[in-house]
């Protein structure tokens, strides 16, 4: 039986889709194997990275240990202790990654054994330094045992990495072979598609029925475009490029000008607009036809039967296949109302600018006043405090106990007044400070703050800090450090009367926002006074119980407000308080 063209074409389509199915199935199988192999490649890379971290930590232990022995600087101890704690966690991570390889597991056990010996040797060095036996510590550091332990760990790490590198080469080779196979399948599919499209083109070229359908589609498309033009809310007009007479006009244009399109078609601007205005329109039209590109007229006045209007018009030449302009297309938007609004906005902006200038002048006056107050108050306060110290030092024996106490109260209040002035100045400067925003590691900032507080405030060392994971955020690091200093210092201060102060620091997610918190088990406060909590000089406890100026939380509130964030608190008397704050992403 002889097949006609369309039957052959149908058969070809059937063969093509069967081929697609087979190719897709094979490609699917190949992709599964490729993904599996890719995961093994990634796994191998992880093993290499984790093993290198172990040696890096061992090297860090050695370097800090030697630095401590050579300089006796205790600053080397913290990174040394940190590295000692992390190395076994890193070994555990590496072992978890190689559970499928007994040989690698045995090597990791050996690394763990020698690392333990190395840590014990490091502890001996630190003990010797603590006992002021620097010579013994130095002999251990340069001795053969330390070198042997380091070389043992490095040897096993090198062996592990060599084996993983061999596995990595094998897996990459397998992955490359899979990829080449997939590419061959895709090339075959592309060739089949190209053949099919070529045959389809010639088949439809010979089909007259298709030509008729295309002509019908063209008519439908023309109707569709006409419908769009008629329903666009902006005025659209088309002029003949030769004499610039209207050949097309839409419904929005009729409404805008107050004229029917039948009045417009075949006529020019001179038939409807004053001569001066018509000359301007025609000149712009000719400019568009010469340039051959879009001309944007942001504002142009026009007189219509419905009054004066303002239009935003864009015009472009419509060219034929030879590049010669045949028509001019114009699209005009009525901006009369928006222009009136713009005028009102300009007036409001001018008024706002005057207000801003007044505020700037007031701010300058306030800065001058603040400087004057701080300067004028500091001098007498320093004199009071200084002469008080002189009296206690030189004439202390002449005072009885009550006199000494009275003088101490005077000096204490002078210092307190000085601190109040400093806090007020800091609060004032904050309003003028420019934020320097960058991504900040909040955990690193908190660690630094706790370390600094413990160095300056002995009672801080009594507190048990429970630090949770802290997500980073974008903020001004200097101001954010001040937030943490004030909140953590308050937590230490108000929980110091507890036998076992506990301070929790962490973050959580609420309604899609990161919420940081500082929680203590201190004296807390009565929530009915909450509205005073963040005010300047507002204190919820007596100054005889807890020192302070009442500005710290106001400063925190101002900093977070400057970041468009917020702060709030929850507390129970004698049970503790929790302060929460957020910073928008």
C-alpha positions in Angstrom: 0.0 0.0 0.0 1.4 3.3 -1.1 1.4 6.1 1.6 0.6 9.7 0.8 2.6 12.6 2.1 0.5 13.2 5.2 0.5 9.5 6.1 4.3 9.5 5.8 4.5 12.7 7.9 2.2 11.1 10.6 4.4 8.0 10.6 7.5 10.1 11.0 5.9 12.0 13.9 5.0 8.7 15.6 8.6 7.4 15.2 9.9 10.7 16.5 7.8 10.6 19.7 8.8 7.0 20.3 12.4 8.1 19.9 11.8 10.9 22.4 10.3 8.5 24.9 13.2 6.1 24.6 15.7 8.9 24.8 14.0 10.4 27.7 14.0 7.1 29.6 17.7 6.6 29.0 18.5 10.2 29.9 16.4 9.8 33.1 18.4 6.7 34.1 21.6 8.5 33.2 20.6 11.6 35.2 19.9 9.4 38.3 23.3 7.8 38.1 24.9 11.2 37.4 23.2 12.8 40.4 24.3 9.9 42.6 27.9 10.2 41.4 27.8 14.0 41.8 26.7 13.5 45.5 29.7 11.2 46.0 32.0 13.8 44.4 30.6 16.4 46.8 31.0 13.9 49.7 34.7 13.4 48.8 35.3 17.1 48.7 33.7 17.5 52.2 36.0 14.8 53.5 39.0 16.6 52.1 37.9 19.9 53.6 37.1 18.5 57.0 40.5 16.6 57.2 42.3 19.8 56.3 40.5 21.7 59.1 41.8 19.1 61.6 45.4 19.7 60.6 44.7 23.5 60.7 43.4 23.2 64.2 46.4 21.1 65.2 48.7 23.8 63.7 46.8 26.5 65.6 47.4 24.6 68.8 51.1 24.3 68.1 51.5 28.0 67.1 49.6 29.4 70.1 51.3 27.0 72.5 54.7 28.2 71.2 53.6 31.8 71.3 52.5 31.3 74.9 55.8 29.6 75.9 57.9 32.3 74.1 56.0 35.4 75.3 54.1 34.2 78.4 51.2 36.2 77.0 47.9 34.7 78.2 46.3 36.1 75.1 47.5 32.9 73.3 45.5 30.7 75.7 42.0 31.5 74.5 42.6 30.5 70.9 44.7 27.5 72.1 41.9 26.2 74.3 39.3 26.9 71.6 41.3 24.9 69.1 41.7 22.0 71.6 37.9 21.9 72.1 37.1 22.1 68.4 39.6 19.5 67.1 37.7 16.5 68.5 34.4 17.9 67.2 36.1 18.2 63.8 37.4 14.6 64.1 33.8 13.4 64.9 32.5 15.2 61.8 35.1 13.6 59.6 34.3 10.1 61.1 30.6 10.7 60.4 31.4 11.4 56.8 33.4 8.2 56.3 31.1 5.6 57.9 31.0 3.7 54.6 34.8 3.2 54.5 36.1 1.0 57.4 39.7 1.7 56.4 39.2 5.4 56.6 37.5 4.9 60.0 40.5 3.1 61.3 42.8 5.9 60.2 40.5 8.5 61.8 40.6 6.5 65.1 44.4 6.7 64.9 44.2 10.5 64.3 41.9 10.7 67.4 44.4 8.7 69.5 47.4 10.9 68.5 45.4 14.1 68.8 44.4 13.1 72.3 48.1 12.5 73.1 48.9 15.9 71.6 46.3 17.6 73.7 47.6 16.0 76.8 51.1 17.2 75.9 49.7 20.7 75.4 48.1 20.5 78.8 51.5 19.6 80.3 53.0 22.7 78.7 50.3 25.0 80.1 50.7 23.4 83.5 54.5 24.0 83.4 53.9 27.6 82.4 51.4 28.0 85.2 54.1 26.7 87.6 56.5 29.3 86.2 58.6 26.4 84.8 59.2 28.1 81.4 62.3 26.0 80.7 60.5 22.7 81.0 57.7 24.0 78.9 60.2 25.1 76.2 61.8 21.7 76.2 58.5 20.0 75.6 57.6 22.4 72.8 60.8 21.8 70.8 61.1 18.2 71.9 60.8 15.1 69.7 57.5 13.9 71.2 55.5 16.9 70.0 57.0 16.7 66.6 56.3 13.0 66.4 52.6 13.5 67.4 52.1 16.3 64.9 53.8 14.2 62.1 51.6 11.1 63.0 48.4 13.1 62.7 49.6 14.8 59.4 50.6 11.4 58.0 47.2 9.9 58.6 45.5 13.0 57.3 47.6 12.8 54.1 46.8 9.1 53.7 43.1 9.9 54.1 43.3 12.7 51.6 45.2 10.6 49.1 42.6 7.9 49.1 39.8 10.5 48.8 41.6 12.2 45.9 41.8 8.8 44.1 38.1 8.3 44.7 37.4 11.8 43.5 39.3 11.2 40.3 37.3 8.0 39.7 34.0 9.6 40.4 34.7 12.7 38.3 35.7 10.4 35.4 32.4 8.4 35.8 30.5 11.7 35.9 32.2 12.9 32.7 31.3 9.7 30.9 27.7 10.0 32.0 27.6 13.6 30.8 29.1 12.6 27.4 26.5 9.9 27.0 23.7 12.4 27.8 25.1 14.9 25.3 25.1 12.2 22.6 21.5 11.5 23.3 20.6 15.2 23.1 22.5 15.6 19.8 20.6 12.8 18.3 17.3 14.3 19.5 18.2 17.7 18.0 19.1 16.1 14.7 15.7 14.3 14.6 13.9 17.5 15.4 15.7 19.4 12.7 14.7 16.7 10.1 11.1 16.8 11.3 10.9 20.6 11.1 12.4 20.6 7.6 9.8 18.1 6.4 7.0 19.9 8.1 8.0 23.2 6.5 7.8 21.7 3.0 4.6 19.9 3.8 2.8 23.0 5.0 4.2 25.1 2.2 2.3 22.9 -0.3 -0.9 23.1 1.7 -3.3 25.7 0.3 -5.8 25.1 3.1 -3.2 26.3 5.5 -2.7 29.5 3.5 -6.5 30.3 3.7 -6.4 29.7 7.5 -3.4 32.1 7.8 -5.3 34.8 5.9 -8.3 34.4 8.2 -5.9 34.6 11.2 -4.5 37.8 9.8 -8.0 39.3 9.6 -8.7 38.3 13.1 -5.4 39.7 14.3 -6.2 43.0 12.6 -9.6 43.1 14.3 -7.9 42.3 17.6 -5.4 45.2 17.2 -8.3 47.6 16.2 -10.1 46.6 19.4 -7.0 47.2 21.5 -6.5 50.7 19.9 -10.1 51.7 20.5 -10.0 50.7 24.1 -6.6 52.2 25.1 -7.3 55.1 27.5 -4.7 57.4 25.8 -5.3 59.3 22.6 -3.7 57.5 19.5 -3.5 59.1 16.1 -1.8 58.4 12.8 -0.8 60.9 10.2 0.2 60.5 6.6 4.0 61.3 6.3 3.5 63.2 3.1 1.0 65.9 4.1 0.7 65.2 7.8 -3.1 64.7 7.6 -4.9 62.4 10.0 -5.6 58.9 8.7 -6.4 57.2 12.0 -8.0 58.3 15.3 -9.2 56.3 18.3 -12.1 56.7 20.7 -10.0 58.2 23.5 -8.9 61.0 21.1 -12.5 61.8 20.3 -13.2 62.1 24.0 -10.1 64.2 24.8 -10.5 66.7 21.9 -14.3 66.8 21.9 -14.5 66.0 18.2 -15.6 62.9 16.2 -13.0 61.1 14.1 -14.9 61.7 10.9 -14.2 65.4 11.5 -10.5 64.7 11.9 -9.7 62.1 9.1 -8.2 63.8 6.0 -7.5 67.1 7.8 -4.4 68.6 9.4 -3.7 70.4 12.7 -4.3 73.8 11.0 -8.0 72.9 10.6 -8.6 72.5 14.4 -5.9 74.4 16.4 -4.7 78.1 16.5 -2.0 78.8 13.9 0.8 79.2 16.5 -0.1 75.9 18.2 -0.5 74.1 14.9 2.9 75.3 13.6 4.5 73.9 16.8 2.8 70.5 16.2 3.8 70.3 12.6 7.4 71.3 13.3 7.7 68.5 15.9 6.1 66.1 13.4 8.7 66.9 10.8 11.5 66.5 13.3 10.2 63.0 14.1 10.1 62.0 10.5 13.7 63.2 9.9 15.2 61.6 13.0 13.3 58.3 12.5 13.3 57.7 16.3 10.9 58.2 19.2 10.5 61.8 20.3 9.2 62.3 23.9 7.3 65.6 24.6 6.8 65.6 28.4 4.4 68.5 28.4 2.6 70.3 25.6 -0.5 72.6 25.9 -3.4 72.1 23.6 -6.7 74.0 23.2 -9.7 71.8 22.8 -13.5 72.3 22.6 -13.5 71.1 26.3 -11.0 73.7 27.5 -7.2 73.9 27.8 -5.4 70.6 28.3 -1.8 69.4 29.0 -0.6 66.3 27.2 2.4 64.0 27.5 3.0 62.9 23.9 5.3 60.4 22.2 5.7 60.4 18.4 7.6 57.9 16.1 7.9 57.5 12.4 6.5 54.3 10.8 8.8 53.3 8.0 8.4 50.9 5.1 10.7 48.1 3.9 12.9 50.6 2.2 13.4 52.7 5.3 11.3 55.6 4.1 8.7 57.1 6.6 5.1 56.4 5.5 3.2 57.4 8.6 3.6 59.2 11.9 2.3 57.5 15.1 1.4 59.6 18.1 0.3 58.6 21.6 -0.9 61.3 24.0 -1.7 61.1 27.7 -3.9 63.7 29.4 -1.7 64.9 32.3 -3.8 68.0 33.1 -4.9 66.7 36.6 -1.4 65.3 37.4 0.2 68.6 36.4 -2.1 70.5 38.8 -1.2 67.9 41.5 2.5 68.5 40.7 2.1 72.2 41.2 0.5 71.5 44.6 3.3 69.1 45.4 5.9 71.8 44.6 4.2 74.2 46.8 4.1 71.7 49.6 7.8 70.9 49.0 8.7 74.5 49.3 6.8 74.8 52.5 8.5 71.6 53.7 11.9 73.0 52.8 11.2 76.1 54.9 10.2 73.9 57.8 13.4 71.8 57.4 15.5 74.9 57.3 13.9 76.0 60.5 14.5 72.6 62.1 18.1 72.7 61.0 18.5 76.1 62.6 16.9 74.9 65.8 19.2 71.8 65.8 22.3 74.1 65.4 21.0 76.2 68.3 20.5 73.0 70.4 24.0 71.7 69.6 25.5 75.0 70.7 23.3 74.9 73.9 24.4 71.3 74.6 28.0 72.1 74.2 27.7 75.2 76.4 25.8 73.2 79.1 28.3 70.3 79.1 31.3 72.7 79.2 29.9 75.0 81.9 28.7 72.1 84.1 31.7 69.8 83.8 34.2 72.4 85.2 32.4 72.9 88.5 31.8 69.2 88.9 35.5 68.4 88.3 36.3 71.1 90.9 33.9 69.6 93.5 35.2 66.1 92.9 38.8 67.2 92.9 38.7 69.3 96.1 36.7 66.5 97.7 39.6 64.1 97.0 42.1 66.7 98.4 40.0 67.1 101.6 39.9 63.4 102.1 43.6 62.9 101.4 45.0 65.9 103.2 42.5 66.6 106.0 40.7 63.3 106.3 41.9 62.9 109.9 40.1 66.1 110.8 36.7 64.8 109.9 34.6 62.4 112.0 32.9 59.4 110.4 29.7 61.4 109.5 31.8 64.2 107.9 33.7 61.7 105.8 30.4 60.1 104.7 28.9 63.4 103.8 32.0 64.3 101.7 31.8 60.9 100.0 28.2 61.6 99.1 29.1 64.9 97.6 31.9 63.4 95.5 29.7 60.5 94.5 26.9 62.8 93.3 29.3 65.0 91.4 30.6 61.9 89.6 27.0 60.8 89.0 26.1 64.2 87.6 29.1 64.0 85.3 28.0 60.6 84.0 24.5 62.1 83.4 26.0 64.8 81.3 28.0 62.3 79.3 24.9 60.1 78.7 22.9 63.1 77.6 25.6 64.1 75.2 25.8 60.6 73.8 22.0 60.6 73.4 22.1 63.9 71.6 25.0 62.9 69.2 23.1 59.7 68.3 20.4 61.7 66.5 23.0 63.3 64.2 25.1 60.2 63.6 25.1 58.6 60.1 24.6 54.8 60.0 27.3 52.7 58.4 25.4 49.6 57.4 27.0 46.2 56.7 26.5 42.5 57.4 27.4 41.8 61.1 28.1 38.5 62.8 26.0 39.0 66.0 27.6 36.1 67.8 31.1 37.6 67.3 29.9 41.0 68.7 28.2 39.4 71.7 31.4 37.3 72.5 33.5 40.5 72.4 31.0 42.4 74.6 30.9 39.6 77.2 34.7 39.4 77.3 35.1 43.1 77.7 32.4 43.3 80.4 34.1 40.4 82.4 37.4 42.3 82.2 35.9 45.5 83.6 33.2 44.2 85.9 34.2 41.3 88.2 30.6 40.5 89.0 30.0 39.7 85.4 32.4 36.7 85.8 29.9 35.2 88.4 27.1 35.0 85.9 26.5 31.9 83.8 26.0 32.9 80.2 23.9 30.6 78.0 24.6 31.6 74.4 22.4 30.3 71.7 23.0 30.6 67.9 22.7 34.2 66.8 21.8 34.9 63.2 23.7 37.8 61.4 22.0 41.0 60.4 22.7 44.2 58.5 23.3 47.1 60.9 25.8 49.7 62.1 28.2 47.5 64.1 29.4 50.2 66.5 25.8 51.2 67.5 24.8 47.5 67.7 27.7 46.8 70.0 26.4 49.6 72.3 23.0 47.9 72.3 24.5 44.6 73.4 26.7 46.3 76.0 23.8 48.1 77.6 21.4 45.1 77.6 24.0 42.6 78.9 25.4 45.0 81.5 21.9 45.6 82.8 21.3 41.8 83.0 24.5 41.4 85.0 23.7 44.4 87.3 20.1 43.4 88.1 20.9 39.7 88.7 24.1 40.1 90.8 22.2 39.7 94.1 21.3 36.1 93.0 23.4 33.3 94.3 23.6 31.9 90.8 23.0 34.5 88.1 22.0 33.1 84.7 21.9 35.1 81.5 20.4 33.6 78.3 21.2 35.3 75.0 19.8 34.0 71.7 17.4 34.7 68.8 14.2 33.2 67.4 11.9 33.8 64.5 8.5 35.5 65.0 6.2 36.3 62.1 9.1 36.0 59.7 11.3 38.4 61.7 14.5 37.6 63.6 14.0 38.5 67.3 17.1 38.8 69.5 16.7 38.5 73.3 18.7 38.9 76.6 17.1 37.1 79.6 18.2 37.2 83.2 16.9 35.7 86.5 17.4 38.9 88.5 15.1 41.3 90.3 12.8 42.0 87.3 10.3 44.8 87.5 6.6 45.6 87.8 5.0 45.6 84.3 2.6 48.3 85.3 5.5 50.8 85.1 6.5 49.5 81.6 5.6 52.8 79.9 8.5 54.4 81.8 11.1 51.8 80.9 12.6 53.4 77.8 12.3 57.1 78.9 15.3 59.3 79.7 16.1 59.4 83.4 13.3 56.9 84.1 14.4 54.4 86.8 12.3 51.5 88.2 14.7 50.8 91.1 16.3 53.1 93.6 19.8 54.3 92.9 20.9 53.1 96.4 20.1 49.5 95.2 21.5 49.7 91.7 23.7 52.3 90.2 23.0 54.0 86.9 21.7 57.2 85.2 18.5 56.0 83.6 19.7 56.8 80.1 21.0 53.3 79.0 17.7 51.9 77.8 16.7 55.2 76.2 19.9 55.0 74.2 19.1 51.4 73.2 15.6 52.5 72.1 17.0 55.4 70.1 19.6 53.2 68.3 17.0 50.6 67.3 14.6 53.2 66.2 17.3 54.7 64.0 17.6 51.2 62.4 13.8 51.1 61.9 13.7 48.3 64.5 11.9 48.0 67.9 12.5 46.8 71.4 10.2 45.5 74.1 10.4 43.7 77.4 8.7 41.2 79.7 9.4 40.8 83.4 8.2 39.4 86.7 9.3 40.9 90.0 12.1 38.9 91.7 12.0 36.4 88.8 13.9 38.2 86.1 13.4 40.2 82.9 13.7 39.5 79.1 14.4 42.2 76.6 13.6 41.5 72.9 14.6 43.6 69.9 14.3 43.3 66.1 16.1 44.9 63.1 14.4 44.7 59.7 16.2 42.7 57.0 
